[in-house]
Amino acid sequence: MTEAVHTQGLFKRYGQQIAVAGVDLVVPAGSFAGLVGPNGAGKTTTLSMITGLLRPDGGRAVIDGLDVWRDPVQVKARVGVLPEGLRLFERLSGRELLHYNGRLRAIPMAEVEQRTEELLGVMDLREAADKLVVDYSTGMRKKIGLAAALLHNPSVLFLDEPFEGVDPVSANTLTDVLQRFTASGSTVIFSSHVMDLVERLCDWVSVMSAGHIVAQGPLAQVRGDRTLNQAFLDLVGGPKRAGDAGLTWLGANGAAAEESPSAGGER
């Protein structure tokens, strides 16, 4: 197996809180990989360290055989990143934003213009190409952000909650583009807590809980004979049933109980 991404003992602490507690993540080249976990599991921190956006307190990360922190320029030339809560240059139009990103990557202008027009077409953004990004909807921002991450043709693409707040039409567009990308032999790694989405898109899954990788491998292996959602709950520990958590007052039955003579109410 050729590895697109490999981490060893990746560790990050904030004061007394350990956000990532020694992550050993493996992602095969050419895979559509999901990094899943409950809120606070350390997914965003892990992706930030792997992509060079956040310096780890320990461990190492390797992308395409290159150490992220020893060869940062070479690594960043090979990766595309769409972080959660991406801040874009909002006073540029969509077309200007892609041109700007292309020039930052030192891509010849003729090539930038060609790629820009193709990406705007594939993302269904041609009509909004000359509109300021500040006026884009959430789905449009995700699409132009993905276009910017793809413009330099990275070998590994990292996406943090790329479908959060995206309408079904935009989500379908993003899915089509990402599947075309992996079909060419490139690698996609995206974090999510939506198990149905991961099960539908991914062929490789890594499950995080409390700063650790608790399972990883091909989707069929991690899932077993269960749904991915059930496997996930078994791995990270599902929540208490609502009936075990009190709340006897909640809902119509609770209201009826309060009004009944046995509950001490008055008629």
MITORVO-438389 format. One record per atom (N, C-alpha, C): chain; x, y, z. Coordinates in steps of 0.1 Angstrom, whole numbers, padded with zeros to 4 digits. Each point is the difference from the previous one (the first is absolute). Layout:
N
<A; <X; Y; Z>>
...
This chain:
267
<A; <0008; -0012; 0000>>
<A; <-0008; 0012; 0000>>
<A; <0009; 0012; 0000>>
<A; <-0002; 0009; -0010>>
<A; <0007; 0013; 0000>>
<A; <-0008; 0010; 0009>>
<A; <0007; 0006; 0009>>
<A; <-0006; 0009; 0009>>
<A; <0000; 0015; -0005>>
<A; <-0011; 0006; 0000>>
<A; <-0001; 0015; -0003>>
<A; <0003; 0007; 0012>>
<A; <-0005; -0004; 0012>>
<A; <0002; 0007; 0012>>
<A; <0003; -0011; 0011>>
<A; <0010; 0004; 0009>>
<A; <0003; -0009; 0011>>
<A; <0005; 0009; 0011>>
<A; <-0006; -0002; 0012>>
<A; <0004; 0008; 0012>>
<A; <0005; -0010; 0010>>
<A; <0009; 0004; 0009>>
<A; <0005; -0008; 0011>>
<A; <0000; 0008; 0012>>
<A; <-0008; -0004; 0010>>
<A; <0000; 0006; 0013>>
<A; <-0003; 0015; 0000>>
<A; <-0009; 0004; -0009>>
<A; <-0003; 0015; -0001>>
<A; <-0007; 0004; 0013>>
<A; <0005; 0011; 0006>>
<A; <-0004; 0004; 0013>>
<A; <-0002; 0015; 0001>>
<A; <-0011; 0004; 0007>>
<A; <-0002; 0015; 0002>>
<A; <-0007; 0002; 0013>>
<A; <0006; 0009; 0008>>
<A; <-0006; 0004; 0013>>
<A; <-0003; 0015; 0000>>
<A; <-0011; 0003; 0006>>
<A; <-0004; 0014; 0003>>
<A; <-0001; 0002; 0015>>
<A; <0011; 0005; 0007>>
<A; <0000; 0001; 0014>>
<A; <-0001; -0014; 0006>>
<A; <-0010; -0003; 0008>>
<A; <-0002; -0013; 0007>>
<A; <-0008; -0009; -0009>>
<A; <-0006; 0005; -0011>>
<A; <-0008; -0008; -0008>>
<A; <0008; -0007; -0012>>
<A; <-0001; -0013; -0001>>
<A; <0006; -0007; -0011>>
<A; <-0010; -0001; -0012>>
<A; <0003; 0007; -0011>>
<A; <-0010; 0000; -0011>>
<A; <0002; -0013; -0009>>
<A; <0013; -0003; -0002>>
<A; <0004; -0011; -0009>>
<A; <0010; -0008; 0008>>
<A; <-0002; -0013; 0003>>
<A; <0008; -0007; 0009>>
<A; <0008; -0012; -0006>>
<A; <0008; 0004; -0011>>
<A; <0008; -0010; -0006>>
<A; <-0007; -0008; -0011>>
<A; <-0003; 0008; -0011>>
<A; <-0008; -0006; -0011>>
<A; <0009; -0007; -0010>>
<A; <-0003; -0012; -0003>>
<A; <0007; -0007; -0011>>
<A; <-0010; -0003; -0011>>
<A; <0000; 0010; -0010>>
<A; <-0010; -0001; -0011>>
<A; <0007; -0005; -0012>>
<A; <-0007; -0008; -0007>>
<A; <0005; -0005; -0013>>
<A; <-0011; 0002; -0011>>
<A; <0003; 0005; -0011>>
<A; <-0009; 0002; -0011>>
<A; <0006; -0005; -0013>>
<A; <-0005; -0010; -0007>>
<A; <0006; -0005; -0012>>
<A; <-0001; 0011; -0012>>
<A; <0009; 0000; -0008>>
<A; <-0001; 0009; -0012>>
<A; <-0011; -0005; -0009>>
<A; <-0007; 0010; -0005>>
<A; <-0011; -0002; -0009>>
<A; <-0013; -0004; 0006>>
<A; <-0001; 0002; 0014>>
<A; <-0012; -0004; 0007>>
<A; <-0009; 0012; 0002>>
<A; <-0013; -0002; 0003>>
<A; <-0009; 0010; 0004>>
<A; <-0002; -0003; 0015>>
<A; <0007; 0007; 0009>>
<A; <0001; -0004; 0014>>
<A; <-0008; 0010; 0009>>
<A; <-0007; -0006; 0009>>
<A; <-0008; 0007; 0010>>
<A; <0007; 0000; 0014>>
<A; <0001; 0011; 0006>>
<A; <0005; 0001; 0014>>
<A; <-0012; 0004; 0008>>
<A; <-0005; -0010; 0008>>
<A; <-0013; 0003; 0007>>
<A; <0002; -0001; 0015>>
<A; <-0008; 0007; 0008>>
<A; <0001; 0000; 0014>>
<A; <-0011; 0010; 0006>>
<A; <-0003; -0002; 0012>>
<A; <-0009; 0010; 0007>>
<A; <0006; 0014; 0001>>
<A; <-0008; 0010; 0003>>
<A; <0005; 0013; 0002>>
<A; <0011; 0000; 0011>>
<A; <0011; 0006; -0002>>
<A; <0010; 0001; 0010>>
<A; <0010; -0012; 0000>>
<A; <-0001; -0008; -0011>>
<A; <0008; -0012; 0000>>
<A; <0014; 0003; -0004>>
<A; <0002; 0012; -0007>>
<A; <0014; 0004; -0004>>
<A; <0002; -0001; -0015>>
<A; <-0011; -0001; -0008>>
<A; <0001; -0001; -0015>>
<A; <0006; 0013; -0006>>
<A; <-0005; 0011; 0003>>
<A; <0005; 0013; -0005>>
<A; <0014; 0002; 0004>>
<A; <0003; -0002; 0012>>
<A; <0014; 0002; 0005>>
<A; <0010; -0009; -0007>>
<A; <-0005; -0013; -0002>>
<A; <0009; -0009; -0008>>
<A; <0002; 0004; -0014>>
<A; <-0010; 0004; -0007>>
<A; <0001; 0004; -0014>>
<A; <0009; 0013; -0001>>
<A; <-0002; 0009; 0010>>
<A; <0008; 0012; 0000>>
<A; <0015; -0003; 0001>>
<A; <0003; -0009; 0009>>
<A; <0014; -0004; 0002>>
<A; <0006; -0007; -0013>>
<A; <-0008; -0009; -0006>>
<A; <0004; -0007; -0012>>
<A; <0003; 0009; -0011>>
<A; <-0008; 0011; -0002>>
<A; <0001; 0009; -0011>>
<A; <0010; 0012; 0002>>
<A; <0006; 0000; 0012>>
<A; <0010; 0010; 0003>>
<A; <-0006; 0013; 0005>>
<A; <-0013; 0000; 0003>>
<A; <-0007; 0012; 0005>>
<A; <0002; 0002; 0015>>
<A; <0004; -0011; 0007>>
<A; <0001; 0000; 0015>>
<A; <0012; -0008; 0003>>
<A; <0010; 0005; 0008>>
<A; <0012; -0008; 0003>>
<A; <-0004; -0009; 0012>>
<A; <0003; -0013; -0002>>
<A; <-0002; -0010; 0011>>
<A; <0010; 0001; 0011>>
<A; <-0004; -0005; 0012>>
<A; <0009; 0000; 0011>>
<A; <0008; -0013; 0000>>
<A; <-0003; -0009; -0008>>
<A; <0007; -0013; -0001>>
<A; <-0004; -0008; -0012>>
<A; <0008; -0009; -0004>>
<A; <-0003; -0009; -0011>>
<A; <0004; 0006; -0014>>
<A; <-0004; -0007; -0010>>
<A; <0003; 0005; -0014>>
<A; <-0011; -0003; -0010>>
<A; <0000; 0007; -0010>>
<A; <-0010; -0002; -0011>>
<A; <0007; -0001; -0013>>
<A; <-0003; -0009; -0009>>
<A; <0006; -0002; -0013>>
<A; <-0010; -0001; -0011>>
<A; <0001; 0008; -0010>>
<A; <-0009; 0000; -0012>>
<A; <0008; -0003; -0012>>
<A; <-0004; -0010; -0007>>
<A; <0008; -0004; -0012>>
<A; <0014; -0002; 0002>>
<A; <0004; -0006; 0012>>
<A; <0014; -0002; 0003>>
<A; <0007; 0012; 0005>>
<A; <-0006; 0011; 0001>>
<A; <0007; 0013; 0005>>
<A; <-0005; 0003; 0014>>
<A; <0010; 0004; 0008>>
<A; <-0003; 0004; 0014>>
<A; <-0006; 0014; -0001>>
<A; <-0012; 0001; 0006>>
<A; <-0008; 0013; 0000>>
<A; <0008; 0012; 0005>>
<A; <0008; -0003; 0011>>
<A; <0006; 0011; 0007>>
<A; <0015; 0002; -0004>>
<A; <0006; -0010; -0007>>
<A; <0013; 0001; -0005>>
<A; <0001; 0005; -0014>>
<A; <-0011; -0003; -0008>>
<A; <-0001; 0004; -0014>>
<A; <-0013; 0008; -0002>>
<A; <-0002; 0011; 0007>>
<A; <-0013; 0006; -0001>>
<A; <-0004; 0006; -0014>>
<A; <0010; 0005; -0007>>
<A; <-0003; 0006; -0013>>
<A; <-0004; -0011; -0010>>
<A; <0007; -0011; 0000>>
<A; <-0003; -0011; -0009>>
<A; <-0013; -0006; 0003>>
<A; <-0003; -0002; 0013>>
<A; <-0013; -0006; 0005>>
<A; <-0011; 0009; -0005>>
<A; <0001; 0013; 0003>>
<A; <-0012; 0009; -0003>>
<A; <-0002; 0001; -0015>>
<A; <0010; -0003; -0008>>
<A; <-0002; 0000; -0014>>
<A; <-0008; -0012; -0005>>
<A; <-0001; -0010; 0009>>
<A; <-0006; -0013; -0004>>
<A; <-0014; -0001; 0007>>
<A; <-0004; 0009; 0008>>
<A; <-0013; -0002; 0007>>
<A; <-0009; 0012; -0003>>
<A; <-0013; -0004; 0001>>
<A; <-0011; 0010; -0001>>
<A; <-0007; 0000; 0013>>
<A; <-0005; 0011; 0006>>
<A; <-0006; 0000; 0013>>
<A; <-0013; 0009; -0001>>
<A; <-0011; -0006; 0005>>
<A; <-0012; 0008; 0002>>
<A; <-0004; -0002; 0015>>
<A; <0005; 0010; 0008>>
<A; <-0002; -0002; 0015>>
<A; <-0015; 0004; 0003>>
<A; <-0004; -0004; 0012>>
<A; <-0013; 0004; 0005>>
<A; <0000; 0015; 0003>>
<A; <-0011; 0007; -0003>>
<A; <0000; 0014; 0003>>
<A; <0010; 0008; -0008>>
<A; <0003; -0004; -0013>>
<A; <0009; 0006; -0009>>
<A; <-0002; 0015; -0001>>
<A; <0010; 0008; 0002>>
<A; <-0001; 0015; -0003>>
<A; <0005; 0003; -0013>>
<A; <-0008; 0005; -0009>>
<A; <0004; 0003; -0013>>
<A; <0002; 0016; -0002>>
<A; <0006; 0004; -0011>>
<A; <0002; 0014; -0003>>
<A; <-0013; 0005; -0005>>
<A; <-0009; 0005; 0008>>
<A; <-0014; 0002; -0003>>
<A; <-0002; 0012; -0010>>
<A; <0010; 0009; -0001>>
<A; <-0002; 0011; -0009>>
<A; <0005; -0003; -0014>>
<A; <0004; -0012; -0003>>
<A; <0003; -0005; -0013>>
<A; <-0012; -0007; -0006>>
<A; <-0001; -0001; -0013>>
<A; <-0010; -0008; -0006>>
<A; <0005; -0015; 0000>>
<A; <-0009; -0009; -0003>>
<A; <0004; -0014; -0001>>
<A; <0011; -0002; -0010>>
<A; <-0001; 0006; -0011>>
<A; <0011; -0001; -0011>>
<A; <0013; 0006; 0005>>
<A; <-0001; 0012; 0006>>
<A; <0012; 0007; 0005>>
<A; <0007; -0009; 0011>>
<A; <-0008; -0006; 0009>>
<A; <0005; -0009; 0010>>
<A; <0008; -0011; -0005>>
<A; <-0005; -0007; -0011>>
<A; <0007; -0011; -0006>>
<A; <0013; 0005; -0007>>
<A; <-0001; 0011; -0007>>
<A; <0012; 0006; -0006>>
<A; <0011; 0003; 0010>>
<A; <-0005; 0006; 0012>>
<A; <0010; 0004; 0010>>
<A; <0007; -0013; 0006>>
<A; <-0008; -0010; 0002>>
<A; <0006; -0013; 0005>>
<A; <0009; -0006; -0010>>
<A; <-0003; 0001; -0013>>
<A; <0009; -0005; -0010>>
<A; <0013; 0007; 0000>>
<A; <0000; 0013; 0001>>
<A; <0012; 0008; 0000>>
<A; <0008; -0003; 0012>>
<A; <-0006; -0002; 0012>>
<A; <0007; -0003; 0012>>
<A; <0008; -0014; -0002>>
<A; <-0006; -0009; -0008>>
<A; <0006; -0013; -0002>>
<A; <0010; 0001; -0012>>
<A; <0002; 0012; -0006>>
<A; <0009; 0002; -0011>>
<A; <-0003; -0009; -0012>>
<A; <-0013; -0001; -0002>>
<A; <-0005; -0007; -0012>>
<A; <-0001; 0011; -0012>>
<A; <0005; -0004; -0012>>
<A; <-0001; 0010; -0011>>
<A; <-0014; 0005; -0001>>
<A; <-0001; 0013; -0004>>
<A; <-0013; 0007; 0000>>
<A; <-0010; -0007; -0010>>
<A; <0006; -0004; -0011>>
<A; <-0009; -0006; -0010>>
<A; <-0006; -0013; 0005>>
<A; <0008; -0008; 0008>>
<A; <-0005; -0012; 0006>>
<A; <-0010; 0003; 0011>>
<A; <0003; 0011; 0008>>
<A; <-0009; 0004; 0010>>
<A; <-0014; 0003; -0006>>
<A; <0000; 0008; -0010>>
<A; <-0013; 0004; -0007>>
<A; <-0007; -0012; -0005>>
<A; <0007; -0010; -0006>>
<A; <-0007; -0012; -0005>>
<A; <-0006; -0008; 0011>>
<A; <0008; -0002; 0010>>
<A; <-0005; -0008; 0012>>
<A; <-0011; 0007; 0007>>
<A; <0001; 0013; 0001>>
<A; <-0011; 0007; 0007>>
<A; <-0013; -0001; -0007>>
<A; <0000; 0001; -0014>>
<A; <-0013; -0001; -0007>>
<A; <-0006; -0014; 0001>>
<A; <0009; -0010; -0001>>
<A; <-0005; -0014; 0001>>
<A; <-0005; -0003; 0014>>
<A; <0006; 0005; 0011>>
<A; <-0005; -0002; 0013>>
<A; <-0013; 0008; 0003>>
<A; <-0001; 0012; -0005>>
<A; <-0012; 0007; 0001>>
<A; <-0012; -0007; -0007>>
<A; <0003; -0006; -0011>>
<A; <-0010; -0007; -0007>>
<A; <-0004; -0013; 0007>>
<A; <0009; -0008; 0005>>
<A; <-0003; -0012; 0007>>
<A; <-0007; 0003; 0013>>
<A; <0003; 0011; 0007>>
<A; <-0006; 0003; 0013>>
<A; <-0013; 0008; -0002>>
<A; <-0004; 0002; -0012>>
<A; <-0013; 0007; -0003>>
<A; <0001; 0014; 0006>>
<A; <0011; 0007; -0002>>
<A; <0002; 0013; 0005>>
<A; <0003; 0010; -0011>>
<A; <-0003; -0003; -0012>>
<A; <0004; 0009; -0011>>
<A; <-0009; 0013; 0001>>
<A; <-0013; -0001; 0003>>
<A; <-0008; 0012; 0001>>
<A; <0004; 0009; 0012>>
<A; <0006; -0006; 0010>>
<A; <0005; 0007; 0012>>
<A; <0014; 0003; 0000>>
<A; <0007; -0002; -0011>>
<A; <0015; 0001; -0001>>
<A; <0004; 0014; 0003>>
<A; <-0007; 0010; -0004>>
<A; <0004; 0014; 0002>>
<A; <-0007; 0007; 0012>>
<A; <-0007; -0008; 0007>>
<A; <-0006; 0005; 0013>>
<A; <0010; -0001; 0011>>
<A; <-0001; 0010; 0009>>
<A; <0009; 0000; 0012>>
<A; <-0003; -0012; 0009>>
<A; <0011; -0006; 0005>>
<A; <-0002; -0012; 0008>>
<A; <-0008; 0003; 0013>>
<A; <0000; 0012; 0005>>
<A; <-0007; 0004; 0011>>
<A; <-0015; -0002; -0002>>
<A; <-0004; 0000; -0012>>
<A; <-0015; -0002; -0004>>
<A; <-0003; -0014; -0003>>
<A; <0009; -0010; 0001>>
<A; <-0002; -0014; -0002>>
<A; <-0008; -0006; 0011>>
<A; <-0008; -0010; -0003>>
<A; <-0007; -0008; 0010>>
<A; <0010; -0010; 0006>>
<A; <-0004; -0007; 0010>>
<A; <0009; -0010; 0006>>
<A; <0005; -0011; -0010>>
<A; <-0010; -0005; -0008>>
<A; <0004; -0010; -0010>>
<A; <0009; 0005; -0010>>
<A; <-0002; 0013; -0004>>
<A; <0009; 0006; -0010>>
<A; <0014; 0002; 0005>>
<A; <0001; 0003; 0013>>
<A; <0013; 0002; 0006>>
<A; <0007; -0013; 0001>>
<A; <-0007; -0011; 0003>>
<A; <0007; -0013; 0001>>
<A; <0005; -0004; -0014>>
<A; <-0008; 0003; -0010>>
<A; <0004; -0004; -0014>>
<A; <0012; 0009; -0005>>
<A; <0000; 0013; 0003>>
<A; <0011; 0008; -0004>>
<A; <0013; -0004; 0008>>
<A; <-0002; -0003; 0013>>
<A; <0011; -0004; 0008>>
<A; <0006; -0013; -0005>>
<A; <-0009; -0010; -0004>>
<A; <0005; -0012; -0005>>
<A; <0007; 0002; -0014>>
<A; <-0005; 0009; -0008>>
<A; <0007; 0003; -0013>>
<A; <0014; 0006; 0003>>
<A; <0001; 0009; 0010>>
<A; <0013; 0005; 0003>>
<A; <0010; -0011; 0005>>
<A; <-0006; -0009; 0008>>
<A; <0009; -0011; 0005>>
<A; <0004; -0010; -0011>>
<A; <-0008; 0000; -0011>>
<A; <0004; -0009; -0011>>
<A; <0008; 0006; -0011>>
<A; <0001; 0013; 0000>>
<A; <0005; 0008; -0012>>
<A; <0014; -0005; -0004>>
<A; <0008; -0003; 0010>>
<A; <0014; -0004; -0003>>
<A; <0002; -0015; -0002>>
<A; <-0011; -0007; 0000>>
<A; <0000; -0015; -0003>>
<A; <0008; -0007; 0011>>
<A; <-0005; 0000; 0013>>
<A; <0008; -0006; 0010>>
<A; <-0001; -0016; -0001>>
<A; <0009; -0007; 0007>>
<A; <-0001; -0014; 0000>>
<A; <-0009; -0005; 0012>>
<A; <0000; 0008; 0010>>
<A; <-0009; -0003; 0012>>
<A; <-0008; 0012; 0004>>
<A; <-0013; -0002; 0002>>
<A; <-0009; 0010; 0003>>
<A; <-0006; -0002; 0014>>
<A; <0001; 0010; 0008>>
<A; <-0005; -0001; 0014>>
<A; <-0013; 0009; 0001>>
<A; <-0011; -0005; 0005>>
<A; <-0012; 0007; 0002>>
<A; <-0005; -0002; 0014>>
<A; <-0003; 0011; 0007>>
<A; <-0006; -0001; 0013>>
<A; <-0014; 0004; 0000>>
<A; <-0009; -0010; 0002>>
<A; <-0015; 0002; 0000>>
<A; <-0004; 0008; -0013>>
<A; <0003; -0006; -0012>>
<A; <-0002; 0008; -0012>>
<A; <-0015; 0001; -0004>>
<A; <-0009; -0009; 0006>>
<A; <-0014; 0001; -0003>>
<A; <-0008; 0007; 0010>>
<A; <0006; 0005; 0010>>
<A; <-0007; 0007; 0011>>
<A; <-0007; 0012; -0005>>
<A; <-0013; 0001; 0002>>
<A; <-0008; 0011; -0005>>
<A; <-0002; 0002; -0015>>
<A; <0002; -0011; -0007>>
<A; <0000; 0000; -0015>>
<A; <-0013; -0006; -0005>>
<A; <-0007; 0007; -0009>>
<A; <-0013; -0005; -0005>>
<A; <0002; -0013; -0008>>
<A; <-0010; -0008; -0003>>
<A; <0002; -0012; -0007>>
<A; <0005; 0001; -0014>>
<A; <-0003; 0011; -0007>>
<A; <0005; 0002; -0014>>
<A; <0015; 0002; 0000>>
<A; <0004; 0009; 0009>>
<A; <0014; 0003; 0001>>
<A; <0008; -0012; 0005>>
<A; <-0006; -0007; 0010>>
<A; <0007; -0012; 0005>>
<A; <0002; -0011; -0011>>
<A; <-0010; -0001; -0009>>
<A; <0001; -0009; -0011>>
<A; <0012; 0004; -0010>>
<A; <0001; 0013; -0002>>
<A; <0011; 0005; -0008>>
<A; <0013; -0003; 0006>>
<A; <0001; 0003; 0013>>
<A; <0013; -0003; 0007>>
<A; <0004; -0014; 0000>>
<A; <-0011; -0009; 0001>>
<A; <0003; -0014; 0000>>
<A; <0005; -0005; -0013>>
<A; <-0006; 0005; -0011>>
<A; <0004; -0004; -0014>>
<A; <0014; 0004; -0002>>
<A; <0004; 0012; 0004>>
<A; <0014; 0005; -0002>>
<A; <0010; -0008; 0007>>
<A; <-0003; -0003; 0013>>
<A; <0009; -0008; 0008>>
<A; <0001; -0015; -0005>>
<A; <-0011; -0005; -0005>>
<A; <0001; -0014; -0005>>
<A; <0009; 0000; -0013>>
<A; <-0001; 0010; -0008>>
<A; <0008; 0001; -0012>>
<A; <0015; 0001; 0004>>
<A; <0002; 0008; 0011>>
<A; <0014; 0002; 0004>>
<A; <0006; -0013; 0005>>
<A; <-0007; -0008; 0008>>
<A; <0006; -0012; 0005>>
<A; <0001; -0011; -0011>>
<A; <-0009; 0001; -0010>>
<A; <0000; -0010; -0011>>
<A; <0013; 0002; -0008>>
<A; <0006; 0012; 0000>>
<A; <0012; 0002; -0007>>
<A; <0013; -0005; 0008>>
<A; <-0002; -0005; 0012>>
<A; <0011; -0005; 0008>>
<A; <0004; 0009; 0011>>
<A; <-0006; 0012; 0001>>
<A; <0003; 0009; 0011>>
<A; <-0008; -0004; 0013>>
<A; <0003; 0006; 0011>>
<A; <-0005; -0004; 0013>>
<A; <-0008; 0011; 0006>>
<A; <-0012; -0004; 0006>>
<A; <-0008; 0010; 0007>>
<A; <-0001; -0005; 0015>>
<A; <0002; 0009; 0009>>
<A; <-0002; -0003; 0014>>
<A; <-0009; 0010; 0006>>
<A; <-0012; -0004; 0005>>
<A; <-0009; 0010; 0005>>
<A; <-0006; -0004; 0014>>
<A; <-0001; 0009; 0008>>
<A; <-0006; -0002; 0014>>
<A; <-0015; 0002; -0001>>
<A; <-0007; -0008; 0008>>
<A; <-0014; 0001; 0001>>
<A; <-0005; -0007; 0012>>
<A; <-0012; 0004; 0005>>
<A; <-0007; -0008; 0010>>
<A; <-0013; -0006; -0005>>
<A; <-0002; 0001; -0014>>
<A; <-0012; -0005; -0006>>
<A; <0003; -0014; -0006>>
<A; <-0003; -0010; 0007>>
<A; <0004; -0014; -0004>>
<A; <-0006; -0004; -0013>>
<A; <-0013; 0004; -0003>>
<A; <-0006; -0004; -0013>>
<A; <0008; 0005; -0012>>
<A; <0005; 0013; 0002>>
<A; <0008; 0006; -0011>>
<A; <0013; -0008; -0002>>
<A; <0007; -0002; 0011>>
<A; <0013; -0007; -0001>>
<A; <-0002; -0014; -0006>>
<A; <-0011; -0007; 0005>>
<A; <-0002; -0014; -0005>>
<A; <-0003; 0000; -0015>>
<A; <-0006; 0011; -0005>>
<A; <-0004; 0001; -0014>>
<A; <0012; 0003; -0009>>
<A; <0010; 0008; 0005>>
<A; <0010; 0006; -0008>>
<A; <0014; -0008; 0002>>
<A; <0003; -0004; 0012>>
<A; <0013; -0005; 0003>>
<A; <0003; -0014; -0002>>
<A; <0013; -0003; -0003>>
<A; <0004; -0014; -0001>>
<A; <0010; -0003; 0012>>
<A; <0004; 0010; 0007>>
<A; <0009; -0001; 0011>>
<A; <-0005; 0009; 0012>>
<A; <0000; -0005; 0012>>
<A; <-0005; 0007; 0011>>
<A; <0010; -0001; 0012>>
<A; <0002; 0012; 0007>>
<A; <0007; 0000; 0012>>
<A; <-0010; 0006; 0011>>
<A; <-0001; -0006; 0011>>
<A; <-0009; 0004; 0011>>
<A; <0008; 0006; 0011>>
<A; <-0003; 0012; 0004>>
<A; <0007; 0007; 0011>>
<A; <-0009; 0001; 0012>>
<A; <0005; -0001; 0012>>
<A; <-0007; 0002; 0013>>
<A; <0010; 0005; 0010>>
<A; <-0003; 0011; 0007>>
<A; <0008; 0005; 0011>>
<A; <0015; 0001; -0004>>
<A; <0002; 0005; -0012>>
<A; <0014; 0002; -0005>>
<A; <0008; -0012; -0004>>
<A; <-0007; -0011; -0002>>
<A; <0007; -0012; -0004>>
<A; <-0007; -0006; -0013>>
<A; <0007; -0007; -0008>>
<A; <-0006; -0008; -0011>>
<A; <-0004; -0013; 0007>>
<A; <-0013; -0003; 0000>>
<A; <-0004; -0013; 0006>>
<A; <-0003; -0011; -0010>>
<A; <-0001; 0004; -0013>>
<A; <-0001; -0010; -0011>>
<A; <0003; 0006; -0013>>
<A; <0006; -0007; -0009>>
<A; <0002; 0005; -0014>>
<A; <0002; -0011; -0009>>
<A; <-0004; 0002; -0013>>
<A; <0002; -0010; -0010>>
<A; <-0010; 0001; -0011>>
<A; <-0001; -0009; -0009>>
<A; <-0011; 0000; -0010>>
<A; <-0013; 0001; 0006>>
<A; <-0009; 0007; -0006>>
<A; <-0014; 0002; 0005>>
<A; <-0006; -0013; 0004>>
<A; <0000; -0010; -0009>>
<A; <-0006; -0013; 0003>>
<A; <0006; -0007; 0013>>
<A; <0013; 0002; 0002>>
<A; <0006; -0006; 0012>>
<A; <-0004; 0007; 0013>>
<A; <0000; 0014; 0000>>
<A; <-0004; 0008; 0011>>
<A; <-0015; -0002; 0003>>
<A; <-0008; -0001; -0010>>
<A; <-0015; -0001; 0002>>
<A; <-0004; -0014; 0004>>
<A; <0007; -0011; -0006>>
<A; <-0004; -0013; 0003>>
<A; <-0014; -0003; -0005>>
<A; <-0008; -0007; 0007>>
<A; <-0013; -0004; -0004>>
<A; <-0011; 0010; 0005>>
<A; <0005; 0012; 0005>>
<A; <-0009; 0010; 0005>>
<A; <0000; 0012; -0009>>
<A; <-0009; 0010; 0002>>
<A; <0001; 0013; -0007>>
<A; <0012; 0007; 0006>>
<A; <0006; 0009; -0007>>
<A; <0011; 0008; 0005>>
<A; <-0004; 0008; 0013>>
<A; <-0012; 0005; 0000>>
<A; <-0005; 0007; 0011>>
<A; <0000; -0009; 0013>>
<A; <-0004; -0012; -0001>>
<A; <-0001; -0009; 0011>>
<A; <0015; -0004; 0004>>
<A; <0008; -0002; -0010>>
<A; <0014; -0003; 0003>>
<A; <0007; 0011; 0008>>
<A; <-0004; 0013; -0005>>
<A; <0006; 0012; 0006>>
<A; <-0005; 0001; 0015>>
<A; <-0012; -0003; 0003>>
<A; <-0006; 0001; 0013>>
<A; <0007; -0011; 0009>>
<A; <0002; -0012; -0005>>
<A; <0006; -0010; 0007>>
<A; <0015; 0003; 0004>>
<A; <0007; 0007; -0010>>
<A; <0014; 0004; 0002>>
<A; <0002; 0011; 0010>>
<A; <-0009; 0010; -0001>>
<A; <0003; 0012; 0008>>
<A; <-0009; 0000; 0013>>
<A; <-0010; -0009; 0000>>
<A; <-0009; 0000; 0012>>
<A; <-0012; 0009; -0002>>
<A; <-0011; -0006; -0003>>
<A; <-0012; 0007; -0003>>
<A; <-0005; 0008; 0012>>
<A; <-0009; 0009; -0002>>
<A; <-0006; 0008; 0012>>
<A; <-0009; -0008; 0008>>
<A; <-0003; 0004; 0012>>
<A; <-0010; -0006; 0008>>
<A; <-0014; 0002; -0007>>
<A; <-0009; -0010; 0001>>
<A; <-0013; 0001; -0005>>
<A; <-0007; 0012; 0007>>
<A; <-0009; 0007; -0008>>
<A; <-0007; 0011; 0006>>
<A; <-0008; -0004; 0012>>
<A; <-0005; -0012; 0000>>
<A; <-0008; -0005; 0012>>
<A; <0008; -0001; 0013>>
<A; <0014; -0001; -0002>>
<A; <0008; -0002; 0012>>
<A; <0005; 0014; 0005>>
<A; <-0004; 0010; -0006>>
<A; <0006; 0013; 0003>>
<A; <-0010; 0010; 0007>>
<A; <-0011; -0006; 0006>>
<A; <-0010; 0009; 0006>>
<A; <-0009; 0005; -0011>>
<A; <-0002; 0013; 0001>>
<A; <-0009; 0007; -0010>>
<A; <-0014; -0006; 0000>>
<A; <-0005; -0005; 0011>>
<A; <-0013; -0005; 0001>>
<A; <-0011; 0010; -0002>>
<A; <0004; 0013; 0001>>
<A; <-0009; 0011; -0001>>
<A; <-0002; 0004; -0015>>
<A; <0009; -0005; -0009>>
<A; <0000; 0005; -0014>>
<A; <-0010; -0007; -0008>>
<A; <-0008; 0009; -0008>>
<A; <-0009; -0006; -0010>>
<A; <-0014; -0001; 0006>>
<A; <-0009; -0005; -0009>>
<A; <-0014; 0000; 0004>>
<A; <-0003; -0009; 0012>>
<A; <0007; -0011; 0001>>
<A; <-0003; -0009; 0012>>
<A; <0004; 0007; 0013>>
<A; <0011; 0007; -0001>>
<A; <0004; 0008; 0012>>
<A; <-0010; 0010; 0004>>
<A; <-0005; 0008; -0010>>
<A; <-0010; 0010; 0003>>
<A; <-0013; -0006; 0006>>
<A; <-0004; -0012; -0006>>
<A; <-0012; -0007; 0005>>
<A; <0002; -0004; 0014>>
<A; <0013; -0005; 0004>>
<A; <0002; -0004; 0013>>
<A; <-0001; 0011; 0010>>
<A; <0005; 0012; -0004>>
<A; <0000; 0012; 0009>>
<A; <-0014; 0004; 0003>>
<A; <-0009; -0002; -0010>>
<A; <-0014; 0004; 0002>>
<A; <-0009; -0010; 0007>>
<A; <0005; -0012; 0001>>
<A; <-0008; -0011; 0006>>
<A; <0000; 0002; 0015>>
<A; <-0011; -0005; 0007>>
<A; <-0001; 0000; 0015>>
<A; <0012; -0007; 0006>>
<A; <0005; -0011; -0006>>
<A; <0011; -0007; 0006>>
<A; <0012; 0008; 0001>>
<A; <0001; 0010; -0009>>
<A; <0012; 0008; 0000>>
<A; <-0001; 0012; 0009>>
<A; <-0011; 0001; 0007>>
<A; <-0002; 0011; 0010>>
<A; <-0006; 0012; -0006>>
<A; <-0004; 0000; -0013>>
<A; <-0006; 0012; -0006>>
<A; <-0014; 0002; 0004>>
<A; <-0005; 0012; -0003>>
<A; <-0014; 0004; 0003>>
<A; <-0008; 0000; -0013>>
<A; <-0012; -0003; 0002>>
<A; <-0010; 0001; -0012>>
<A; <-0008; 0012; 0001>>
